[in-house]
Amino acid sequence: MQELIKKAGILIEALPYIQKFSGKTVVIKYGGNAMINEELKNSVMEDITLLKFIGLNPIVVHGGGPDISKALNERGVKSKFVNGLRVTDDITMQTAQQVLIGKTNKEIVALLNTNGGRAVGISGIDGSFIECKKQYTEVDGERVDIGYVGDIVHVKHCLIDLLSSDQYIPVIAPIGTDEDGNSYNINADTVAAAVAASVEAEKLILLTDVEGIKDKDGNVIAEIHKNEIYEMIHDGSISGGMIPKVLGCLESIDGGVTGAHIIDGRIPHCLLLEIFTKTGIGTLIKSDKY
């Protein structure tokens, strides 16, 4: 009986958050170990399906870097990165499309549907809803051509809105097109942030393989205002691979998103724990609207 009462208490704790976020849009960047470990995969899919059933509108943007690298290795092509961006020639771009759209996206859709959701897989090519241009990077002050890597120009959200409003869960592969119809591989964190801003989402949630943003003593920061992020980058508290993630969060907030979360996708049911509990499990970056 005590165990049942404890479960009821958990539901009651979640109630005000369910009421607060009902009808709101949540963009989830799905990546890291949560895409590899089978138990974590099912846990995330259950969370996303539940969000839809209790009145939220989840939108999923997924990565797929390890799958792309594996497919390239099988073709005898070695992966190369510059400043964390995959150098994407013709064969790499073809492989990325085949993997992200034809394999990874469809697997996620199938898992969501198996858990009772109604998921639809799309990419930025569909309806050209992610418009981009060729992206360059800099090495030692010189511009470097890294191939078919896209820099987002505009996200047309009408297709996403149409699906979300009709009880579907959009699952987005991070491929975009330019005005000439060329396809480009785009960083999934960047796509998630741009989509969140475009639909004016209540939340952007990045599933990562870290606990969240940490202070200089290594403690996870539960909440932080967006203005403090730049200070932490400047003093070195935020560095390496966390920098593009937090910058994407800030871009989404500047675009109208209320709050951005960086959470540990290695924890089962991490989405429910972050959204529907008082303490959460990761870091919430707050806008002025929070």
HUVEN-V382915 format. One record per pair of residues at least 6 apart in sequence whose C-alpha atoms are under 7 Angstrom apart, sorted by sequence separation. I is the first residue (numbers start at 1). J is the second residue. D is the distance in whole Angstrom. If there is no record, write none. Layout:
# HUVEN-V382915
i/j/d
I/J/D
I/J/D
This chain:
# HUVEN-V382915
i/j/d
34/40/5
35/41/6
52/58/6
72/78/7
80/86/6
81/87/6
113/119/6
124/130/4
137/143/6
138/144/6
163/169/7
164/170/7
177/183/4
214/220/4
215/221/7
232/238/6
233/239/6
253/259/7
264/270/7
274/280/4
34/41/5
51/58/7
80/87/6
112/119/6
136/143/6
137/144/5
163/170/6
176/183/6
177/184/6
213/220/6
214/221/6
273/280/6
274/281/5
136/144/6
137/145/7
175/183/7
176/184/5
196/204/6
212/220/6
213/221/6
273/281/6
274/282/7
136/145/5
175/184/6
176/185/7
211/220/7
48/58/7
69/79/6
109/119/5
136/146/6
160/170/7
175/185/5
176/186/7
109/120/6
174/185/6
175/186/6
193/204/7
249/260/6
109/121/6
174/186/5
174/187/7
134/148/7
135/149/6
174/188/5
106/121/6
134/149/6
135/150/5
105/121/6
134/150/5
135/151/5
133/150/6
134/151/6
174/191/6
132/150/6
133/151/5
263/281/7
264/282/6
132/151/5
133/152/6
263/282/4
132/152/4
133/153/7
262/282/6
263/283/6
131/152/6
132/153/5
216/237/6
261/282/7
262/283/5
101/123/7
130/152/7
131/153/5
132/154/7
215/237/6
261/283/6
262/284/7
72/95/7
131/154/5
261/284/5
130/154/6
131/155/6
226/250/7
260/284/6
261/285/6
130/155/5
259/284/7
260/285/5
129/155/6
130/156/6
150/176/7
259/285/6
260/286/7
68/95/7
129/156/5
259/286/5
68/96/6
129/157/7
258/286/7
259/287/6
258/287/6
28/58/7
30/60/7
25/56/6
26/57/6
27/58/6
28/59/6
29/60/6
30/61/6
31/62/6
68/99/6
258/289/6
23/55/5
24/56/5
25/57/5
26/58/5
27/59/5
28/60/5
29/61/5
30/62/5
31/63/5
67/99/7
258/290/6
22/55/5
23/56/5
24/57/6
25/58/6
26/59/6
27/60/6
28/61/6
29/62/6
30/63/7
22/56/5
23/57/6
150/184/5
253/287/6
21/56/6
149/184/5
150/185/6
151/186/7
64/100/6
148/184/5
149/185/5
150/186/5
148/185/6
149/186/6
155/194/7
64/104/7
155/195/7
157/198/6
157/199/6
155/198/6
132/176/6
131/176/6
132/177/6
133/178/5
130/176/5
131/177/5
132/178/5
130/177/7
131/178/6
120/168/7
119/168/5
120/169/6
121/170/6
122/171/6
123/172/5
128/177/6
118/168/5
119/169/4
120/170/5
121/171/5
122/172/5
123/173/5
124/174/7
125/175/7
212/262/5
118/169/6
119/170/6
120/171/6
121/172/6
122/173/6
123/174/6
124/175/5
125/176/5
212/263/5
119/171/7
123/175/6
124/176/4
125/177/6
211/263/6
212/264/7
124/177/7
211/264/5
203/257/6
208/262/7
210/264/5
93/148/7
193/248/5
197/252/5
202/257/5
203/258/6
204/259/7
205/260/6
206/261/6
207/262/6
208/263/6
209/264/6
189/245/6
193/249/6
196/252/6
200/256/5
201/257/5
202/258/5
203/259/5
204/260/5
205/261/5
206/262/5
207/263/5
208/264/5
209/265/6
200/257/5
202/259/7
203/260/6
204/261/6
205/262/6
206/263/6
207/264/6
208/265/5
209/266/6
88/146/6
89/147/5
190/248/6
193/251/7
194/252/6
197/255/5
207/265/5
87/146/5
88/147/5
89/148/6
189/248/7
193/252/5
197/256/6
226/285/6
87/147/6
88/148/5
197/257/6
222/282/6
223/283/6
224/284/6
225/285/6
226/286/6
88/149/6
196/257/7
222/283/5
223/284/5
224/285/5
225/286/5
226/287/6
109/171/7
221/283/6
222/284/6
223/285/6
224/286/6
225/287/6
49/112/7
45/111/7
49/115/7
105/171/7
45/112/5
49/116/7
49/117/5
105/173/6
46/115/6
45/115/7
212/282/5
213/283/6
211/282/6
212/283/5
101/173/6
100/173/6
93/185/7
57/164/6
59/169/6
60/170/6
61/171/6
62/172/6
58/169/6
59/170/5
60/171/5
61/172/5
62/173/6
59/171/6
60/172/6
61/173/6
63/188/5
62/188/6
61/188/7
61/192/6
29/189/7
29/192/6
27/192/7
27/196/6
27/201/7
26/201/6
25/201/5
26/202/6
27/203/6
28/204/6
29/205/6
30/206/7
31/207/6
32/208/6
33/209/6
24/201/7
25/202/6
26/203/5
27/204/5
28/205/5
29/206/5
30/207/6
31/208/7
32/209/6
24/202/6
25/203/7
26/204/6
27/205/6
28/206/6
29/207/6
47/269/6
47/271/6
43/268/6
44/269/6
47/272/6
40/266/7
43/269/5
40/268/6
34/265/5
33/265/7
34/266/6
33/266/6
17/276/6
14/276/5
14/277/6
13/277/7
